[in-house]
């Protein structure tokens, strides 16, 4: 995922996450951020793995 896209997504969700934090639901906010970064890291890992497989074939 491109850095610009990731920053835009985080900026869009900043207000709702802060609202949850203000309502003493910071754990939910943290969980959503953790899931978001997990999805990004899985996508990046798959991309890296496919590049390595292509390099091994050559």
Beta strands, then each sheet from edge to edge (+ up, - down):
end
